[in-house]
Structure formats: C-alpha cells, structure tokens
Amino acid sequence: MGIIFRRTWKLGPLRLNFTQGGFSSWSLKIGRWSWNSRARAHRVDLPGPFSWKQDKR
C-alpha cells in the first residue's frame, strides 16, 4: 500500500480537492447538504453515522 497525497482547501461553503496530480474536484457544502463535482451526487447527512446519497442520473 502506497502513500496517497490529498489536500482540501475550504473557502466558506466551497471545498477544493487536490491530489498529487493537481486539482481533482470541488464540492459545495451547505448545512447538512453537499454536492461533489466529480461524483455528481447529492448527499444529506442524517443523525448518527448515517447519510443519504442520490447518484447522478
């Protein structure tokens, strides 16, 4: 198993994700709701360790 480089910059509700190769994706998180540009999926955090995810169509 190798070492993986990953870095996230948080700019308010906007998050920029970087890997060793450079820019990877961006996400938007407002309260319990979030959206990721790479997965193109909506996610809602539920109470406890649960979450709901709607994949791209």
N, C-alpha and C positions, 0 to 999 in steps of 0.2 A: 504494500500500500504506500503510495507516494504522498508527498506534502502538497496540499492544494492552497493556492493563494486566492483569497476572496476579500473584497473591501466594499463597504457600503457607506455612501455619503448621504446624510439626512439633511434635507433643506425644507423644513416645515413638514407638510404632508407628502412631499415628493422625496423618493429614495432612488439614488443612482447606484447601480451594482456594477462592480468592476471585477474582472478576473485577470489572470496573468497575461492574457492576450489583449487586454484593454477593456473598453466599455462592453457590458454584457446585456443589461436590460434596465428598465426603470419601472417603478411601482408608485402607486398613489394610495395612501392610507388615510382615511378619514374616520375617526372613531373606531368602530368595530368592523367597518367595511374596507376592503382593499382590492386593488386590481393590479395585475402584473402584465407588462407588455410582452414578455417572452411567452408565458403560458396562455396569455389572453383569457384569463379566468378571473371571475369574481369570487371573493372569499369573504365570509362573515364569521367573526369569532363568536362562539356561543359560550355560555357559562361552563366553567370547569375546563377540562382538557379537550373540549370538542370544538369543531369548526365545520361550516358548511361550504362547499365549493361547487360552483357551476362552471363546467368546462366550456370552451369555445364551441360554437355550433358549426 
